[in-house]
Amino acid sequence: MSRRLPVIHGTAAQDVGPYRLERLDLEFGNGERRRFERMVSRGHGAVVVVPMLDDGTVLLVREYAAGVHRYELGLVKGRIDAGETPEQAADRELKEEAGYGARRLDVLRGMTLAPTYMSHVSWLVVARDLYPEKLPGDEPEELEVIPWKLQDLEQLMLRDDFSEGRSLAALFIARAWLAAR
Protein backbone atom coordinates (compact mmCIF):
# COMPACT_ATOMS: atom_id res chain seq x y z
CA MET A 1 0.00 0.00 0.00
CA SER A 2 1.48 3.33 -1.07
CA ARG A 3 0.44 6.46 0.77
CA ARG A 4 1.29 10.04 0.05
CA LEU A 5 3.35 11.74 2.72
CA PRO A 6 1.58 14.00 5.22
CA VAL A 7 1.48 17.71 4.40
CA ILE A 8 3.65 19.84 6.71
CA HIS A 9 1.66 22.99 7.49
CA GLY A 10 4.30 24.48 9.75
CA THR A 11 7.39 23.85 11.84
CA ALA A 12 8.91 25.33 14.96
CA ALA A 13 12.49 24.52 15.88
CA GLN A 14 15.02 24.92 18.68
CA ASP A 15 18.61 23.76 19.04
CA VAL A 16 19.22 20.90 21.47
CA GLY A 17 22.90 19.90 21.57
CA PRO A 18 23.94 18.20 18.33
CA TYR A 19 20.31 18.08 17.18
CA ARG A 20 17.57 20.51 16.24
CA LEU A 21 14.19 19.73 17.81
CA GLU A 22 11.43 20.35 15.26
CA ARG A 23 7.72 20.46 16.05
CA LEU A 24 5.69 19.64 12.94
CA ASP A 25 2.07 20.51 12.22
CA LEU A 26 1.01 17.62 9.95
CA GLU A 27 -2.07 16.75 7.94
CA PHE A 28 -2.46 13.14 6.88
CA GLY A 29 -4.18 11.89 3.71
CA ASN A 30 -7.37 11.12 5.62
CA GLY A 31 -7.63 14.71 6.85
CA GLU A 32 -6.40 14.03 10.40
CA ARG A 33 -4.12 16.74 11.83
CA ARG A 34 -1.41 15.99 14.40
CA ARG A 35 1.68 17.56 15.91
CA PHE A 36 4.82 15.45 15.77
CA GLU A 37 8.29 16.13 17.14
CA ARG A 38 11.51 15.02 15.52
CA MET A 39 15.21 15.34 16.27
CA VAL A 40 17.09 16.49 13.17
CA SER A 41 20.80 15.75 13.15
CA ARG A 42 23.00 18.77 12.49
CA GLY A 43 25.96 16.56 11.63
CA HIS A 44 26.93 14.46 8.65
CA GLY A 45 25.87 11.10 10.02
CA ALA A 46 27.93 8.39 11.64
CA VAL A 47 29.67 5.11 10.88
CA VAL A 48 29.45 1.73 12.54
CA VAL A 49 32.51 -0.31 11.56
CA VAL A 50 32.75 -4.11 11.47
CA PRO A 51 36.55 -4.59 11.50
CA MET A 52 37.44 -8.10 10.33
CA LEU A 53 40.80 -9.21 11.72
CA ASP A 54 40.50 -12.34 9.56
CA ASP A 55 37.65 -14.10 7.74
CA GLY A 56 36.04 -15.25 10.98
CA THR A 57 37.13 -12.72 13.64
CA VAL A 58 35.70 -9.27 14.31
CA LEU A 59 37.34 -6.70 16.57
CA LEU A 60 35.16 -5.25 19.33
CA VAL A 61 36.00 -2.36 21.64
CA ARG A 62 35.09 -1.89 25.28
CA GLU A 63 34.38 1.71 26.23
CA TYR A 64 32.56 3.70 28.87
CA ALA A 65 28.88 4.26 27.99
CA ALA A 66 27.61 7.32 29.88
CA GLY A 67 23.96 6.62 28.99
CA VAL A 68 23.93 3.41 31.02
CA HIS A 69 26.94 4.24 33.27
CA ARG A 70 28.92 1.09 32.57
CA TYR A 71 31.53 -0.29 30.21
CA GLU A 72 30.04 -1.73 27.03
CA LEU A 73 31.36 -3.97 24.29
CA GLY A 74 30.54 -2.79 20.82
CA LEU A 75 31.83 -2.01 17.39
CA VAL A 76 34.02 0.88 16.38
CA LYS A 77 31.76 3.85 15.69
CA GLY A 78 31.81 7.60 15.41
CA ARG A 79 30.64 10.62 13.52
CA ILE A 80 31.39 11.52 9.94
CA ASP A 81 33.26 14.82 9.88
CA ALA A 82 32.52 17.54 7.32
CA GLY A 83 34.00 16.59 3.96
CA GLU A 84 34.48 12.91 4.85
CA THR A 85 32.94 9.95 3.07
CA PRO A 86 31.65 7.06 5.19
CA GLU A 87 34.73 5.05 4.10
CA GLN A 88 37.13 7.80 5.23
CA ALA A 89 35.33 8.23 8.54
CA ALA A 90 35.33 4.46 9.12
CA ASP A 91 39.07 4.20 8.48
CA ARG A 92 39.82 7.18 10.75
CA GLU A 93 37.61 5.88 13.59
CA LEU A 94 39.14 2.41 13.25
CA LYS A 95 42.63 3.89 13.65
CA GLU A 96 41.57 6.05 16.60
CA GLU A 97 39.59 3.43 18.52
CA ALA A 98 41.16 0.07 17.66
CA GLY A 99 44.64 0.92 16.36
CA TYR A 100 44.10 -0.50 12.85
CA GLY A 101 43.64 0.84 9.35
CA ALA A 102 41.86 -1.02 6.56
CA ARG A 103 42.81 -1.56 2.93
CA ARG A 104 39.27 -2.69 2.02
CA LEU A 105 36.18 -0.79 3.13
CA ASP A 106 32.68 -1.71 1.99
CA VAL A 107 29.66 0.45 2.84
CA LEU A 108 26.73 -1.97 3.18
CA ARG A 109 23.81 0.31 4.09
CA GLY A 110 22.49 3.14 6.18
CA MET A 111 20.83 2.30 9.50
CA THR A 112 18.53 4.57 11.50
CA LEU A 113 18.24 4.64 15.27
CA ALA A 114 14.64 5.68 15.79
CA PRO A 115 13.23 6.80 12.42
CA THR A 116 9.84 7.76 13.84
CA TYR A 117 11.44 10.74 15.57
CA MET A 118 15.13 11.01 14.59
CA SER A 119 16.82 11.78 11.27
CA HIS A 120 20.22 10.37 12.30
CA VAL A 121 21.75 7.78 9.92
CA SER A 122 24.69 5.49 10.73
CA TRP A 123 26.49 3.88 7.79
CA LEU A 124 27.47 0.24 8.22
CA VAL A 125 31.00 -0.30 6.92
CA VAL A 126 32.86 -3.62 6.78
CA ALA A 127 36.62 -3.13 7.12
CA ARG A 128 38.94 -5.88 5.88
CA ASP A 129 42.64 -6.40 5.17
CA LEU A 130 43.59 -4.64 8.41
CA TYR A 131 47.04 -3.33 9.29
CA PRO A 132 48.30 -1.75 12.55
CA GLU A 133 48.04 2.06 12.63
CA LYS A 134 47.06 4.24 15.57
CA LEU A 135 45.73 7.80 15.43
CA PRO A 136 44.96 9.92 18.50
CA GLY A 137 41.26 9.98 19.22
CA ASP A 138 38.87 11.89 21.44
CA GLU A 139 38.32 9.10 23.97
CA PRO A 140 39.38 9.96 27.54
CA GLU A 141 41.09 6.57 27.93
CA GLU A 142 42.48 3.90 25.64
CA LEU A 143 39.83 1.44 24.54
CA GLU A 144 40.24 -2.28 25.11
CA VAL A 145 40.22 -4.18 21.80
CA ILE A 146 38.70 -7.68 21.94
CA PRO A 147 38.74 -10.19 19.07
CA TRP A 148 35.47 -12.15 18.77
CA LYS A 149 34.69 -15.10 16.50
CA LEU A 150 31.64 -14.50 14.30
CA GLN A 151 30.66 -18.13 14.83
CA ASP A 152 30.08 -17.17 18.49
CA LEU A 153 27.76 -14.25 17.69
CA GLU A 154 24.82 -15.91 19.44
CA GLN A 155 26.79 -15.90 22.73
CA LEU A 156 27.76 -12.26 22.25
CA MET A 157 24.19 -11.08 21.62
CA LEU A 158 23.09 -12.42 25.03
CA ARG A 159 25.79 -10.66 27.07
CA ASP A 160 24.63 -7.89 29.40
CA ASP A 161 27.56 -5.69 28.37
CA PHE A 162 26.75 -5.91 24.64
CA SER A 163 23.44 -4.12 24.28
CA GLU A 164 23.78 -1.41 21.64
CA GLY A 165 21.27 -1.97 18.84
CA ARG A 166 23.48 -0.65 16.02
CA SER A 167 26.29 -3.05 16.94
CA LEU A 168 23.90 -6.00 17.19
CA ALA A 169 22.26 -5.27 13.84
CA ALA A 170 25.56 -4.50 12.11
CA LEU A 171 27.12 -7.81 13.12
CA PHE A 172 24.19 -9.87 11.85
CA ILE A 173 24.04 -7.92 8.58
CA ALA A 174 27.79 -8.13 8.06
CA ARG A 175 27.89 -11.84 8.87
CA ALA A 176 25.21 -12.54 6.24
CA TRP A 177 26.96 -10.29 3.70
CA LEU A 178 30.33 -11.96 4.31
CA ALA A 179 28.82 -15.47 4.05
CA ALA A 180 27.27 -14.61 0.67
CA ARG A 181 30.60 -13.47 -0.79
C-alpha atoms as an extended CHARMM CRD file, in Angstrom:
* protein
*
       181  EXT
         1         1  MET       CA              0.0000000000        0.0000000000        0.0000000000  PROA      1               0.0000000000
         2         2  SER       CA              1.4810000000        3.3260000000       -1.0650000000  PROA      2               0.0000000000
         3         3  ARG       CA              0.4400000000        6.4590000000        0.7670000000  PROA      3               0.0000000000
         4         4  ARG       CA              1.2950000000       10.0410000000        0.0530000000  PROA      4               0.0000000000
         5         5  LEU       CA              3.3550000000       11.7400000000        2.7180000000  PROA      5               0.0000000000
         6         6  PRO       CA              1.5800000000       13.9990000000        5.2210000000  PROA      6               0.0000000000
         7         7  VAL       CA              1.4800000000       17.7090000000        4.4020000000  PROA      7               0.0000000000
         8         8  ILE       CA              3.6460000000       19.8370000000        6.7120000000  PROA      8               0.0000000000
         9         9  HSD       CA              1.6630000000       22.9880000000        7.4880000000  PROA      9               0.0000000000
        10        10  GLY       CA              4.3030000000       24.4830000000        9.7520000000  PROA      10              0.0000000000
        11        11  THR       CA              7.3910000000       23.8530000000       11.8370000000  PROA      11              0.0000000000
        12        12  ALA       CA              8.9100000000       25.3320000000       14.9560000000  PROA      12              0.0000000000
        13        13  ALA       CA             12.4940000000       24.5220000000       15.8810000000  PROA      13              0.0000000000
        14        14  GLN       CA             15.0190000000       24.9190000000       18.6810000000  PROA      14              0.0000000000
        15        15  ASP       CA             18.6070000000       23.7610000000       19.0360000000  PROA      15              0.0000000000
        16        16  VAL       CA             19.2190000000       20.8980000000       21.4720000000  PROA      16              0.0000000000
        17        17  GLY       CA             22.8970000000       19.8970000000       21.5690000000  PROA      17              0.0000000000
        18        18  PRO       CA             23.9390000000       18.2020000000       18.3290000000  PROA      18              0.0000000000
        19        19  TYR       CA             20.3060000000       18.0750000000       17.1780000000  PROA      19              0.0000000000
        20        20  ARG       CA             17.5710000000       20.5080000000       16.2410000000  PROA      20              0.0000000000
        21        21  LEU       CA             14.1900000000       19.7290000000       17.8080000000  PROA      21              0.0000000000
        22        22  GLU       CA             11.4260000000       20.3500000000       15.2630000000  PROA      22              0.0000000000
        23        23  ARG       CA              7.7210000000       20.4570000000       16.0470000000  PROA      23              0.0000000000
        24        24  LEU       CA              5.6880000000       19.6360000000       12.9410000000  PROA      24              0.0000000000
        25        25  ASP       CA              2.0680000000       20.5110000000       12.2210000000  PROA      25              0.0000000000
        26        26  LEU       CA              1.0070000000       17.6160000000        9.9490000000  PROA      26              0.0000000000
        27        27  GLU       CA             -2.0700000000       16.7510000000        7.9360000000  PROA      27              0.0000000000
        28        28  PHE       CA             -2.4630000000       13.1360000000        6.8780000000  PROA      28              0.0000000000
        29        29  GLY       CA             -4.1750000000       11.8940000000        3.7080000000  PROA      29              0.0000000000
        30        30  ASN       CA             -7.3710000000       11.1170000000        5.6190000000  PROA      30              0.0000000000
        31        31  GLY       CA             -7.6290000000       14.7150000000        6.8540000000  PROA      31              0.0000000000
        32        32  GLU       CA             -6.3960000000       14.0300000000       10.3960000000  PROA      32              0.0000000000
        33        33  ARG       CA             -4.1170000000       16.7440000000       11.8270000000  PROA      33              0.0000000000
        34        34  ARG       CA             -1.4120000000       15.9950000000       14.4040000000  PROA      34              0.0000000000
        35        35  ARG       CA              1.6780000000       17.5600000000       15.9060000000  PROA      35              0.0000000000
        36        36  PHE       CA              4.8240000000       15.4550000000       15.7710000000  PROA      36              0.0000000000
        37        37  GLU       CA              8.2870000000       16.1320000000       17.1410000000  PROA      37              0.0000000000
        38        38  ARG       CA             11.5090000000       15.0210000000       15.5220000000  PROA      38              0.0000000000
        39        39  MET       CA             15.2110000000       15.3410000000       16.2700000000  PROA      39              0.0000000000
        40        40  VAL       CA             17.0940000000       16.4870000000       13.1700000000  PROA      40              0.0000000000
        41        41  SER       CA             20.8020000000       15.7550000000       13.1500000000  PROA      41              0.0000000000
        42        42  ARG       CA             23.0030000000       18.7720000000       12.4890000000  PROA      42              0.0000000000
        43        43  GLY       CA             25.9610000000       16.5580000000       11.6330000000  PROA      43              0.0000000000
        44        44  HSD       CA             26.9300000000       14.4620000000        8.6470000000  PROA      44              0.0000000000
        45        45  GLY       CA             25.8650000000       11.1010000000       10.0240000000  PROA      45              0.0000000000
        46        46  ALA       CA             27.9300000000        8.3920000000       11.6400000000  PROA      46              0.0000000000
        47        47  VAL       CA             29.6650000000        5.1150000000       10.8770000000  PROA      47              0.0000000000
        48        48  VAL       CA             29.4530000000        1.7250000000       12.5420000000  PROA      48              0.0000000000
        49        49  VAL       CA             32.5060000000       -0.3080000000       11.5610000000  PROA      49              0.0000000000
        50        50  VAL       CA             32.7520000000       -4.1090000000       11.4740000000  PROA      50              0.0000000000
        51        51  PRO       CA             36.5500000000       -4.5920000000       11.4970000000  PROA      51              0.0000000000
        52        52  MET       CA             37.4390000000       -8.0960000000       10.3300000000  PROA      52              0.0000000000
        53        53  LEU       CA             40.8000000000       -9.2060000000       11.7210000000  PROA      53              0.0000000000
        54        54  ASP       CA             40.5040000000      -12.3370000000        9.5600000000  PROA      54              0.0000000000
        55        55  ASP       CA             37.6530000000      -14.1010000000        7.7430000000  PROA      55              0.0000000000
        56        56  GLY       CA             36.0400000000      -15.2520000000       10.9850000000  PROA      56              0.0000000000
        57        57  THR       CA             37.1280000000      -12.7250000000       13.6370000000  PROA      57              0.0000000000
        58        58  VAL       CA             35.7040000000       -9.2730000000       14.3080000000  PROA      58              0.0000000000
        59        59  LEU       CA             37.3390000000       -6.6990000000       16.5750000000  PROA      59              0.0000000000
        60        60  LEU       CA             35.1610000000       -5.2500000000       19.3300000000  PROA      60              0.0000000000
        61        61  VAL       CA             36.0000000000       -2.3570000000       21.6370000000  PROA      61              0.0000000000
        62        62  ARG       CA             35.0880000000       -1.8930000000       25.2830000000  PROA      62              0.0000000000
        63        63  GLU       CA             34.3820000000        1.7100000000       26.2340000000  PROA      63              0.0000000000
        64        64  TYR       CA             32.5570000000        3.6970000000       28.8670000000  PROA      64              0.0000000000
        65        65  ALA       CA             28.8790000000        4.2640000000       27.9930000000  PROA      65              0.0000000000
        66        66  ALA       CA             27.6090000000        7.3170000000       29.8790000000  PROA      66              0.0000000000
        67        67  GLY       CA             23.9560000000        6.6210000000       28.9860000000  PROA      67              0.0000000000
        68        68  VAL       CA             23.9250000000        3.4080000000       31.0210000000  PROA      68              0.0000000000
        69        69  HSD       CA             26.9370000000        4.2430000000       33.2700000000  PROA      69              0.0000000000
        70        70  ARG       CA             28.9150000000        1.0910000000       32.5690000000  PROA      70              0.0000000000
        71        71  TYR       CA             31.5290000000       -0.2860000000       30.2090000000  PROA      71              0.0000000000
        72        72  GLU       CA             30.0380000000       -1.7300000000       27.0280000000  PROA      72              0.0000000000
        73        73  LEU       CA             31.3590000000       -3.9710000000       24.2930000000  PROA      73              0.0000000000
        74        74  GLY       CA             30.5420000000       -2.7920000000       20.8240000000  PROA      74              0.0000000000
        75        75  LEU       CA             31.8290000000       -2.0130000000       17.3900000000  PROA      75              0.0000000000
        76        76  VAL       CA             34.0210000000        0.8780000000       16.3850000000  PROA      76              0.0000000000
        77        77  LYS       CA             31.7610000000        3.8480000000       15.6900000000  PROA      77              0.0000000000
        78        78  GLY       CA             31.8080000000        7.5970000000       15.4100000000  PROA      78              0.0000000000
        79        79  ARG       CA             30.6410000000       10.6190000000       13.5240000000  PROA      79              0.0000000000
        80        80  ILE       CA             31.3910000000       11.5190000000        9.9440000000  PROA      80              0.0000000000
        81        81  ASP       CA             33.2610000000       14.8170000000        9.8840000000  PROA      81              0.0000000000
        82        82  ALA       CA             32.5160000000       17.5370000000        7.3200000000  PROA      82              0.0000000000
        83        83  GLY       CA             34.0000000000       16.5880000000        3.9580000000  PROA      83              0.0000000000
        84        84  GLU       CA             34.4840000000       12.9090000000        4.8460000000  PROA      84              0.0000000000
        85        85  THR       CA             32.9380000000        9.9460000000        3.0750000000  PROA      85              0.0000000000
        86        86  PRO       CA             31.6500000000        7.0560000000        5.1910000000  PROA      86              0.0000000000
        87        87  GLU       CA             34.7330000000        5.0530000000        4.0950000000  PROA      87              0.0000000000
        88        88  GLN       CA             37.1280000000        7.8000000000        5.2260000000  PROA      88              0.0000000000
        89        89  ALA       CA             35.3250000000        8.2290000000        8.5410000000  PROA      89              0.0000000000
        90        90  ALA       CA             35.3270000000        4.4560000000        9.1220000000  PROA      90              0.0000000000
        91        91  ASP       CA             39.0710000000        4.1990000000        8.4770000000  PROA      91              0.0000000000
        92        92  ARG       CA             39.8190000000        7.1820000000       10.7530000000  PROA      92              0.0000000000
        93        93  GLU       CA             37.6060000000        5.8800000000       13.5890000000  PROA      93              0.0000000000
        94        94  LEU       CA             39.1390000000        2.4060000000       13.2490000000  PROA      94              0.0000000000
        95        95  LYS       CA             42.6310000000        3.8860000000       13.6540000000  PROA      95              0.0000000000
        96        96  GLU       CA             41.5680000000        6.0530000000       16.5990000000  PROA      96              0.0000000000
        97        97  GLU       CA             39.5950000000        3.4310000000       18.5240000000  PROA      97              0.0000000000
        98        98  ALA       CA             41.1650000000        0.0720000000       17.6560000000  PROA      98              0.0000000000
        99        99  GLY       CA             44.6390000000        0.9220000000       16.3570000000  PROA      99              0.0000000000
       100       100  TYR       CA             44.0950000000       -0.5020000000       12.8530000000  PROA      100             0.0000000000
       101       101  GLY       CA             43.6390000000        0.8390000000        9.3460000000  PROA      101             0.0000000000
       102       102  ALA       CA             41.8560000000       -1.0250000000        6.5570000000  PROA      102             0.0000000000
       103       103  ARG       CA             42.8150000000       -1.5560000000        2.9340000000  PROA      103             0.0000000000
       104       104  ARG       CA             39.2730000000       -2.6860000000        2.0200000000  PROA      104             0.0000000000
       105       105  LEU       CA             36.1810000000       -0.7860000000        3.1320000000  PROA      105             0.0000000000
       106       106  ASP       CA             32.6760000000       -1.7060000000        1.9850000000  PROA      106             0.0000000000
       107       107  VAL       CA             29.6590000000        0.4490000000        2.8450000000  PROA      107             0.0000000000
       108       108  LEU       CA             26.7340000000       -1.9660000000        3.1770000000  PROA      108             0.0000000000
       109       109  ARG       CA             23.8080000000        0.3090000000        4.0890000000  PROA      109             0.0000000000
       110       110  GLY       CA             22.4860000000        3.1410000000        6.1840000000  PROA      110             0.0000000000
       111       111  MET       CA             20.8350000000        2.3010000000        9.5050000000  PROA      111             0.0000000000
       112       112  THR       CA             18.5330000000        4.5650000000       11.4950000000  PROA      112             0.0000000000
       113       113  LEU       CA             18.2400000000        4.6370000000       15.2690000000  PROA      113             0.0000000000
       114       114  ALA       CA             14.6410000000        5.6780000000       15.7900000000  PROA      114             0.0000000000
       115       115  PRO       CA             13.2290000000        6.7950000000       12.4230000000  PROA      115             0.0000000000
       116       116  THR       CA              9.8440000000        7.7610000000       13.8370000000  PROA      116             0.0000000000
       117       117  TYR       CA             11.4370000000       10.7450000000       15.5680000000  PROA      117             0.0000000000
       118       118  MET       CA             15.1310000000       11.0110000000       14.5920000000  PROA      118             0.0000000000
       119       119  SER       CA             16.8180000000       11.7760000000       11.2700000000  PROA      119             0.0000000000
       120       120  HSD       CA             20.2250000000       10.3700000000       12.2980000000  PROA      120             0.0000000000
       121       121  VAL       CA             21.7520000000        7.7780000000        9.9200000000  PROA      121             0.0000000000
       122       122  SER       CA             24.6870000000        5.4900000000       10.7270000000  PROA      122             0.0000000000
       123       123  TRP       CA             26.4910000000        3.8840000000        7.7850000000  PROA      123             0.0000000000
       124       124  LEU       CA             27.4680000000        0.2420000000        8.2230000000  PROA      124             0.0000000000
       125       125  VAL       CA             31.0040000000       -0.3030000000        6.9200000000  PROA      125             0.0000000000
       126       126  VAL       CA             32.8590000000       -3.6230000000        6.7780000000  PROA      126             0.0000000000
       127       127  ALA       CA             36.6250000000       -3.1310000000        7.1230000000  PROA      127             0.0000000000
       128       128  ARG       CA             38.9440000000       -5.8760000000        5.8780000000  PROA      128             0.0000000000
       129       129  ASP       CA             42.6360000000       -6.3950000000        5.1720000000  PROA      129             0.0000000000
       130       130  LEU       CA             43.5850000000       -4.6390000000        8.4090000000  PROA      130             0.0000000000
       131       131  TYR       CA             47.0350000000       -3.3310000000        9.2920000000  PROA      131             0.0000000000
       132       132  PRO       CA             48.2980000000       -1.7520000000       12.5470000000  PROA      132             0.0000000000
       133       133  GLU       CA             48.0420000000        2.0550000000       12.6270000000  PROA      133             0.0000000000
       134       134  LYS       CA             47.0560000000        4.2360000000       15.5710000000  PROA      134             0.0000000000
       135       135  LEU       CA             45.7330000000        7.8000000000       15.4300000000  PROA      135             0.0000000000
       136       136  PRO       CA             44.9640000000        9.9220000000       18.4970000000  PROA      136             0.0000000000
       137       137  GLY       CA             41.2610000000        9.9760000000       19.2190000000  PROA      137             0.0000000000
       138       138  ASP       CA             38.8680000000       11.8920000000       21.4400000000  PROA      138             0.0000000000
       139       139  GLU       CA             38.3180000000        9.1040000000       23.9680000000  PROA      139             0.0000000000
       140       140  PRO       CA             39.3810000000        9.9590000000       27.5430000000  PROA      140             0.0000000000
       141       141  GLU       CA             41.0910000000        6.5660000000       27.9340000000  PROA      141             0.0000000000
       142       142  GLU       CA             42.4810000000        3.9050000000       25.6390000000  PROA      142             0.0000000000
       143       143  LEU       CA             39.8340000000        1.4380000000       24.5400000000  PROA      143             0.0000000000
       144       144  GLU       CA             40.2400000000       -2.2760000000       25.1070000000  PROA      144             0.0000000000
       145       145  VAL       CA             40.2160000000       -4.1850000000       21.8040000000  PROA      145             0.0000000000
       146       146  ILE       CA             38.7010000000       -7.6760000000       21.9400000000  PROA      146             0.0000000000
       147       147  PRO       CA             38.7410000000      -10.1930000000       19.0690000000  PROA      147             0.0000000000
       148       148  TRP       CA             35.4690000000      -12.1510000000       18.7730000000  PROA      148             0.0000000000
       149       149  LYS       CA             34.6880000000      -15.0970000000       16.5040000000  PROA      149             0.0000000000
       150       150  LEU       CA             31.6400000000      -14.5010000000       14.2990000000  PROA      150             0.0000000000
       151       151  GLN       CA             30.6570000000      -18.1340000000       14.8270000000  PROA      151             0.0000000000
       152       152  ASP       CA             30.0820000000      -17.1690000000       18.4940000000  PROA      152             0.0000000000
       153       153  LEU       CA             27.7620000000      -14.2530000000       17.6870000000  PROA      153             0.0000000000
       154       154  GLU       CA             24.8190000000      -15.9120000000       19.4400000000  PROA      154             0.0000000000
       155       155  GLN       CA             26.7930000000      -15.8960000000       22.7300000000  PROA      155             0.0000000000
       156       156  LEU       CA             27.7570000000      -12.2600000000       22.2530000000  PROA      156             0.0000000000
       157       157  MET       CA             24.1930000000      -11.0820000000       21.6240000000  PROA      157             0.0000000000
       158       158  LEU       CA             23.0880000000      -12.4160000000       25.0340000000  PROA      158             0.0000000000
       159       159  ARG       CA             25.7950000000      -10.6590000000       27.0670000000  PROA      159             0.0000000000
       160       160  ASP       CA             24.6260000000       -7.8930000000       29.4020000000  PROA      160             0.0000000000
       161       161  ASP       CA             27.5620000000       -5.6910000000       28.3690000000  PROA      161             0.0000000000
       162       162  PHE       CA             26.7540000000       -5.9120000000       24.6370000000  PROA      162             0.0000000000
       163       163  SER       CA             23.4380000000       -4.1240000000       24.2830000000  PROA      163             0.0000000000
       164       164  GLU       CA             23.7810000000       -1.4050000000       21.6380000000  PROA      164             0.0000000000
       165       165  GLY       CA             21.2740000000       -1.9730000000       18.8350000000  PROA      165             0.0000000000
       166       166  ARG       CA             23.4850000000       -0.6540000000       16.0200000000  PROA      166             0.0000000000
       167       167  SER       CA             26.2920000000       -3.0500000000       16.9440000000  PROA      167             0.0000000000
       168       168  LEU       CA             23.9050000000       -5.9990000000       17.1900000000  PROA      168             0.0000000000
       169       169  ALA       CA             22.2620000000       -5.2690000000       13.8400000000  PROA      169             0.0000000000
       170       170  ALA       CA             25.5610000000       -4.4960000000       12.1140000000  PROA      170             0.0000000000
       171       171  LEU       CA             27.1200000000       -7.8100000000       13.1150000000  PROA      171             0.0000000000
       172       172  PHE       CA             24.1940000000       -9.8730000000       11.8470000000  PROA      172             0.0000000000
       173       173  ILE       CA             24.0350000000       -7.9230000000        8.5770000000  PROA      173             0.0000000000
       174       174  ALA       CA             27.7900000000       -8.1300000000        8.0600000000  PROA      174             0.0000000000
       175       175  ARG       CA             27.8890000000      -11.8430000000        8.8710000000  PROA      175             0.0000000000
       176       176  ALA       CA             25.2080000000      -12.5380000000        6.2400000000  PROA      176             0.0000000000
       177       177  TRP       CA             26.9610000000      -10.2940000000        3.6980000000  PROA      177             0.0000000000
       178       178  LEU       CA             30.3340000000      -11.9630000000        4.3060000000  PROA      178             0.0000000000
       179       179  ALA       CA             28.8160000000      -15.4670000000        4.0540000000  PROA      179             0.0000000000
       180       180  ALA       CA             27.2690000000      -14.6060000000        0.6730000000  PROA      180             0.0000000000
       181       181  ARG       CA             30.6010000000      -13.4720000000       -0.7860000000  PROA      181             0.0000000000
